[in-house]
Amino acid sequence: MKRLVPAPLKLVPNFDPVVDFPADIERLVAAASNAGYTVTPHDVAELWRRHAGDVCAS
C-alpha cells in the first residue's frame, strides 16, 4: 500500500479541518484508502489546508 505524506509547511493554519469538518476528513481518508493510499486524518487536513490556501486565498 502506498503512503501519502505531505511535507510540513511553515505557515500556521487558521482552522483545523479535523475539528471543524470531521465527517469530511473521514470521507477523504476513506477515499484515499480506496485508491490504495494510507493516510492519516492529520495528513488529509494538511492537504486540505494547502488546497484551500491555494484556491481560496483571502
C-alpha positions in Angstrom: 0.0 0.0 0.0 1.3 3.5 -0.9 1.7 6.1 1.8 0.9 9.8 1.1 2.5 12.2 3.5 2.6 16.0 2.8 5.8 17.9 3.7 5.2 20.3 6.5 4.6 24.0 5.7 5.9 26.9 7.8 2.6 28.7 7.9 0.3 28.3 10.8 -3.2 27.3 9.7 -6.1 29.4 10.8 -8.6 26.5 11.0 -8.4 22.8 11.8 -10.4 20.7 9.4 -10.1 17.6 11.7 -12.0 19.5 14.4 -14.2 21.7 12.2 -15.2 19.1 9.5 -14.7 15.6 11.0 -17.1 13.9 8.6 -15.4 15.4 5.6 -12.0 14.3 6.9 -13.3 10.8 7.5 -14.7 10.7 3.9 -11.4 11.9 2.4 -9.4 9.3 4.4 -11.8 6.6 3.1 -11.4 7.8 -0.5 -7.6 7.8 -0.3 -7.7 4.3 1.3 -10.0 3.1 -1.5 -7.4 4.5 -4.0 -4.7 2.4 -2.4 -3.1 5.1 -0.1 -2.5 5.0 3.6 -3.2 8.5 5.0 -4.0 9.8 8.5 -6.6 12.4 9.3 -3.8 14.8 10.1 -2.3 14.3 6.6 -5.6 14.9 5.0 -6.2 18.0 7.0 -2.8 19.3 5.9 -3.5 18.6 2.2 -6.9 20.3 2.7 -5.3 23.4 4.2 -2.8 23.7 1.3 -5.5 23.3 -1.3 -7.8 25.8 0.4 -5.0 28.2 0.7 -4.1 27.9 -3.0 -7.6 28.3 -4.4 -9.3 30.4 -1.7 -6.7 32.9 -0.7 -8.1 35.7 1.5 
